[in-house]
Amino acid sequence: MWDDSAIEVRDALDRLPEGDAELIRLIYWDGLRSHEVAKVLGINPSTVRSRLSRAKEQLRGSLENRRAIVSSTQVYEPRPSDVSLPAHRTDQRRDPSAES
């Protein structure tokens, strides 16, 4: 089962350019080293490292932006101690069938 953090990471990864997302997946999901990724993608290992650095920075920024948006739009949910019922409300309710 995916937790909220995993879903956020997946969504942020989906917003990366496809090549950068593929690079992240190869390294972190498939466990390949940079020289192995270089062979798979047909690029220089130094290019892998620089693209990885850029992709991680973009991913980090995307996740920080998402967290800032979520925290600024959270709905206030009152605690039970914050809520007081009006004086006329009680737990005893009248039974309409008892009234005639």
Summary of the structure (lengths in Angstrom):
residues: 100
radius of gyration: 26.3
end to end distance: 56.2
largest distance: 89.4
contacts: 200
relative contact order: 0.11
helix: 65%
strand: 0%
